[in-house]
Amino acid sequence: MSDANKQTLTHQQQTLDLSIALLERPSVTPDDDGCQDILSSRLKQAGFDCEFMYFGDRKQSGEHAEVKNLWARRGTADPVICFAGHTDVVPTGDENNWTYPPFTPTIADGYLWARGAADMKTGIAAFTIAAERFVANHPEHNGSIAFLITSDEEGPSINGTVKVIEALEARQEKITYCLVGEPSSTDTLGDIIKNGRRGSLGAVLTVTGKQGHVAYPHLASNPIHAAMSALADLTNATWDNGNDYFPATSLQISNINSGTGATNVIPETLDAVFNFRFSTETTEDELKAKTHAIFDKYFKDSKASYDIHWKLSGQPFLTPEGKLVSACQQAIKAVTDVDATLSTSGGTSDGRFIAPTGAQVVELGVRNATIHQVDEKVEVDDLGKLAQIYEGILENLLLGDD
């Protein structure tokens, strides 16, 4: 067996063992269920200073619940290479629909099956192994290695990474390069690097008319009729044409609700929910202004009125080709012989909280084919390769002159 194959097997077994230890814990958001304790214990042995940060109300549940976060760092110099990830997972749904129990990690048919296998406990395990091995081989490395691990990514994301970043910024502790271990790969490990994400702007629309009998519409004001033309214009509008990195901004209506349950009653209100995924070619304020202009056009002479409640979940961000992207592409090529493609597709991630600090941010992890699904799983053979890729990225960024 070649040295390279032996190296892959060593990475694989170590990453697999740590993955299983994390996957056994039912850390449904926002519960960490001891995952970060496992990581902290190992990282301390590798020379990391570990700090738990708690945000939220210990006595509350839901989005106000207390969230446990881990900030670990080895070194005091720049550049700071940070691995960001989350130990919380989405609910399993009906466990009877799973081939194997979701919190009993099972190896079968070449896959590791468990909730969180792809999203994203194996990514956390791979980076931990990579960091341990890199430190063992290069104890006097340049710069610093850090971990930012939260248990509030799959939930409201208000007491997790965003709060840790605020705390780090307050004490002027900066991240230079950030590798988010989200499952970015599509067809094969390392084929996609997410070097940016679209912004997400949500809206809750309330249209208020006047309830009445359907036989006497002149005595009422139908909010459904009032909203229809405006919503049609909204869905047909062109917001921008995108650019070389981002597709055109898109809008989707995800929910419409109205009616009293009776067929002969004009309802008083209509509620609709819609969301923009927007590129760097437009801004939050421009989207709001154009939306209001559309509704103002149709409600100017209407008996009905409208109100929109806006919620910005994240601004678009982009890490152009440069040192971090190159380090990732080179490491992927060396391990898998794959030429990685850059992409900004998909939903949001916690990278949206880190990029505004000036850090270069990319996402790189296992295949995302089964994330959030029943029977979530990941290829066992990919685990060791991912750890090798992460170790290669550390070598590319921290060895030699920066």
C-alpha positions in Angstrom: 0.0 0.0 0.0 1.4 3.4 -1.0 2.1 6.1 1.6 -0.7 8.2 0.1 -3.2 5.4 0.6 -2.1 4.8 4.1 -2.5 8.5 4.8 -6.0 8.5 3.4 -7.0 5.5 5.6 -5.6 7.1 8.7 -7.5 10.3 8.1 -10.6 8.4 7.3 -10.7 6.2 10.4 -10.0 9.2 12.7 -12.6 11.4 11.0 -15.1 8.5 11.1 -14.6 7.9 14.8 -15.1 11.5 15.7 -18.1 11.9 13.4 -19.8 8.9 15.1 -19.2 10.4 18.5 -20.9 13.7 17.4 -23.7 12.0 15.5 -24.7 9.9 18.5 -25.8 13.1 20.3 -29.4 14.2 19.4 -28.4 17.9 19.2 -31.6 19.2 17.6 -31.4 23.0 17.3 -30.7 24.8 19.5 -29.4 22.0 21.8 -25.7 21.3 21.5 -26.0 18.2 23.7 -22.4 18.1 24.6 -20.9 18.1 21.1 -18.9 21.2 21.7 -17.5 19.6 24.9 -16.1 16.8 22.8 -14.5 19.3 20.4 -13.1 21.5 23.2 -11.5 18.6 25.0 -9.7 17.5 21.9 -8.7 21.0 20.8 -7.2 21.8 24.2 -4.9 18.8 23.8 -3.8 20.3 20.5 -2.9 23.6 22.2 -6.1 25.6 21.5 -7.4 28.1 24.0 -11.1 27.3 24.2 -13.9 29.7 25.3 -17.6 28.9 25.6 -19.9 31.9 24.8 -23.5 31.7 25.9 -26.2 34.0 24.4 -30.0 34.0 25.0 -32.2 33.3 28.0 -31.5 30.1 29.8 -35.2 30.0 31.0 -36.7 30.5 27.6 -37.3 28.2 24.7 -37.6 28.7 20.9 -35.7 31.6 19.4 -35.0 33.1 22.8 -33.3 30.0 24.3 -29.8 30.1 25.5 -27.3 29.0 22.9 -23.9 27.5 23.5 -21.0 28.6 21.2 -17.4 27.6 21.1 -14.6 29.9 20.1 -11.2 28.1 20.1 -7.9 29.6 18.9 -4.3 28.4 18.7 -1.8 31.2 18.1 -1.9 35.0 18.5 -0.6 36.1 15.1 -2.2 36.9 11.8 -3.4 35.5 9.5 -6.3 33.8 11.4 -7.8 30.8 9.6 -11.1 30.0 11.1 -13.3 26.9 10.6 -16.9 27.8 11.2 -19.7 25.3 11.6 -22.7 24.2 13.7 -23.4 21.3 15.9 -27.2 21.7 15.8 -29.3 19.6 13.4 -32.8 19.9 12.1 -35.6 17.7 13.5 -35.8 14.1 12.2 -39.4 14.0 11.4 -41.1 10.6 11.9 -38.2 8.3 12.9 -40.2 5.3 11.7 -39.5 6.5 8.2 -35.8 6.2 8.6 -33.9 3.1 7.4 -31.7 3.3 10.4 -32.4 5.2 13.7 -31.3 8.8 13.0 -29.2 9.2 16.1 -27.6 5.7 15.9 -24.9 6.3 13.3 -24.9 3.3 11.0 -22.4 2.3 8.3 -24.1 0.5 5.4 -23.7 0.3 1.7 -20.6 2.6 1.8 -22.5 5.4 3.6 -22.6 6.8 7.1 -26.3 7.2 7.9 -27.5 9.7 10.6 -29.1 13.0 11.1 -26.3 15.6 10.7 -24.1 13.2 8.7 -24.0 15.7 5.8 -25.1 18.8 7.5 -22.6 19.1 9.0 -21.0 17.1 11.8 -18.7 15.2 9.5 -17.4 18.5 8.3 -16.6 19.5 11.8 -14.9 16.2 12.5 -12.8 16.5 9.3 -11.5 19.9 10.2 -10.8 18.8 13.8 -8.7 15.9 12.6 -7.0 18.2 10.0 -6.1 20.7 12.6 -4.8 18.1 15.0 -2.6 16.5 12.4 -1.4 19.8 11.1 -0.4 21.1 14.5 1.3 17.8 15.3 3.4 18.1 12.1 3.9 21.9 12.3 3.8 23.0 16.0 5.5 26.3 15.2 3.3 27.2 12.3 2.7 30.8 11.2 -0.5 32.6 12.1 -3.4 31.2 14.0 -6.0 28.5 13.6 -9.5 29.0 15.1 -12.9 27.3 15.4 -16.2 29.1 15.6 -18.8 26.5 16.4 -22.5 27.3 17.2 -25.7 25.4 18.0 -27.9 28.1 16.5 -27.6 27.8 12.8 -30.6 25.6 11.9 -32.8 27.8 14.1 -33.4 31.5 14.2 -29.6 32.2 14.1 -29.8 35.1 16.5 -27.8 33.8 19.5 -25.1 32.0 17.5 -22.4 33.1 15.1 -23.7 36.6 14.8 -23.3 37.2 18.5 -19.9 35.6 18.6 -18.7 37.8 15.8 -20.0 40.8 17.6 -18.0 39.8 20.7 -14.9 39.2 18.6 -15.3 42.6 16.9 -15.7 44.3 20.2 -12.3 43.1 21.4 -10.8 43.7 17.9 -10.2 40.0 17.2 -10.3 39.6 13.4 -10.7 36.5 11.2 -8.6 36.6 8.0 -9.8 33.5 6.2 -12.9 31.6 7.1 -13.8 28.1 5.9 -17.4 27.2 6.5 -17.8 23.4 6.5 -21.3 23.3 5.0 -22.0 20.6 2.5 -21.1 22.4 -0.7 -20.3 19.5 -3.0 -22.9 18.3 -5.6 -21.8 15.3 -7.7 -18.5 14.5 -6.2 -16.4 15.7 -3.2 -14.8 19.0 -3.9 -16.6 19.8 -7.2 -18.1 23.0 -5.8 -16.7 25.8 -3.6 -19.3 28.3 -2.4 -17.4 31.6 -2.6 -20.4 33.8 -1.8 -24.1 33.7 -1.1 -27.1 35.7 -2.2 -28.8 38.0 0.2 -32.1 37.0 1.8 -34.9 39.6 2.3 -38.2 38.3 3.6 -41.6 40.1 3.7 -44.9 39.6 5.4 -47.7 41.4 3.5 -51.0 42.2 5.1 -53.8 43.6 3.0 -56.8 44.9 4.9 -60.2 45.4 3.3 -63.8 45.3 4.7 -65.7 42.1 5.3 -69.1 41.7 3.7 -71.5 39.5 1.8 -70.4 38.3 -1.6 -73.8 39.3 -3.0 -73.2 42.9 -1.9 -69.6 43.6 -3.0 -70.2 47.4 -3.1 -70.7 47.3 0.6 -67.3 45.5 1.2 -63.7 45.7 0.1 -62.2 42.5 -1.0 -58.5 42.2 0.0 -57.9 39.3 -2.3 -59.0 41.3 -5.4 -57.0 44.3 -4.2 -53.8 42.2 -3.9 -54.0 40.1 -7.1 -52.7 42.6 -9.6 -49.9 43.9 -7.4 -48.8 40.3 -6.6 -48.9 39.5 -10.3 -46.6 42.5 -11.1 -44.4 41.5 -8.2 -43.8 38.0 -9.6 -43.2 39.3 -13.2 -40.8 42.1 -12.3 -37.1 42.0 -13.3 -35.1 43.1 -10.3 -31.6 42.8 -11.9 -29.8 40.6 -14.4 -27.2 39.2 -12.0 -23.5 39.3 -12.8 -20.5 36.9 -13.4 -20.8 35.5 -9.9 -24.5 35.8 -9.1 -27.7 34.8 -10.9 -30.4 37.4 -11.3 -32.3 38.3 -8.1 -35.4 36.2 -7.7 -38.7 36.5 -5.8 -40.9 33.7 -4.6 -44.2 33.9 -2.9 -44.3 31.1 -0.3 -47.6 31.5 1.4 -51.0 33.2 0.8 -53.8 33.0 3.3 -57.3 34.6 3.4 -60.9 33.8 3.8 -63.3 33.0 6.7 -64.1 29.4 5.7 -67.5 30.4 4.3 -68.1 30.7 0.6 -70.5 33.6 0.9 -68.3 36.0 2.9 -65.8 38.5 1.6 -62.9 38.3 4.0 -61.4 41.3 5.8 -57.7 40.5 5.4 -55.2 38.7 3.2 -51.7 37.7 4.4 -48.9 36.7 2.1 -45.3 35.8 2.6 -42.6 36.3 0.0 -38.8 36.3 -0.2 -36.1 37.9 -2.3 -32.8 36.1 -2.9 -30.7 39.0 -4.2 -27.4 39.5 -5.9 -24.8 42.2 -5.4 -26.4 44.1 -8.3 -29.2 45.4 -6.1 -29.7 46.5 -2.5 -32.2 45.9 0.3 -33.4 49.5 0.0 -33.9 49.2 -3.7 -35.9 46.0 -3.4 -38.1 47.6 -0.8 -38.6 50.8 -2.7 -39.6 49.0 -6.0 -42.0 46.7 -4.1 -43.7 49.6 -2.4 -44.0 51.4 -5.7 -45.8 48.4 -7.2 -48.2 48.2 -4.3 -48.7 52.0 -4.2 -49.7 51.9 -7.9 -52.6 49.5 -7.2 -53.7 50.7 -3.8 -53.7 54.5 -4.6 -57.4 54.5 -5.3 -58.4 51.3 -3.5 -60.6 51.0 -0.4 -58.2 48.4 0.9 -54.8 49.2 2.4 -51.6 47.3 2.7 -48.7 46.9 5.2 -45.4 45.1 4.7 -43.2 43.8 7.5 -39.6 43.3 6.3 -36.9 41.0 7.7 -33.4 41.0 6.3 -31.7 37.6 7.0 -28.4 38.4 5.3 -26.7 40.6 2.8 -25.1 39.1 -0.3 -21.3 38.5 0.0 -18.6 37.4 -2.3 -15.0 36.2 -1.9 -13.4 36.7 -5.3 -10.6 34.5 -6.6 -7.6 35.1 -4.4 -5.4 33.4 -1.7 -8.2 31.5 0.1 -10.0 30.3 -3.1 -6.7 29.3 -4.6 -5.6 27.4 -1.4 -8.9 25.5 -1.5 -8.7 24.6 -5.2 -5.1 23.4 -4.9 -5.9 21.2 -1.9 -8.9 19.7 -3.6 -7.0 19.0 -6.8 -4.1 17.3 -4.8 -6.5 15.0 -3.0 -9.3 14.2 -5.5 -7.9 15.4 -8.8 -11.1 17.5 -9.2 -11.1 21.0 -10.6 -13.4 22.8 -8.3 -16.0 25.2 -9.6 -17.0 28.4 -7.8 -20.6 29.0 -7.1 -22.9 31.3 -5.1 -26.1 29.2 -5.5 -28.2 27.8 -2.7 -29.5 29.3 0.5 -27.8 31.3 3.2 -25.2 30.2 5.7 -23.5 31.7 8.8 -20.9 33.0 6.4 -23.2 36.0 6.0 -22.3 37.1 9.5 -18.5 36.7 9.0 -18.0 38.3 5.6 -19.0 41.8 6.6 -15.9 41.9 9.0 -13.6 41.9 6.0 -12.8 38.1 6.2 -12.5 36.1 3.0 -15.2 33.4 3.3 -15.8 30.1 1.4 -17.9 27.0 2.1 -16.5 23.6 1.4 -17.8 20.3 2.6 -19.3 16.9 1.7 -22.1 16.3 -0.8 -25.4 17.9 -0.1 -27.7 15.4 -1.8 -29.5 14.3 1.4 -29.3 17.3 3.7 -32.5 17.8 5.9 -34.0 14.7 4.4 -35.1 11.4 5.9 -32.1 9.0 5.6 -29.5 11.7 5.6 -26.1 10.1 4.8 -22.6 10.7 3.5 -20.1 8.6 1.7 -17.6 7.0 4.1 -14.8 7.3 1.6 -15.2 11.0 1.5 -14.5 11.6 5.2 -10.7 11.0 5.1 -10.4 12.8 1.8 -12.2 15.9 3.3 -9.8 15.9 6.3 -6.9 15.7 3.9 -8.3 18.6 1.9 -8.7 20.7 5.0 -5.2 19.9 6.2 -3.9 20.8 2.7 -5.6 24.2 3.0 -3.9 24.9 6.3 -0.6 24.0 4.7 -1.2 26.2 1.7 -2.1 29.2 4.0 0.1 28.8 7.0 3.4 27.3 5.8 6.1 29.6 4.5 5.8 33.3 4.1 2.3 34.8 4.3 
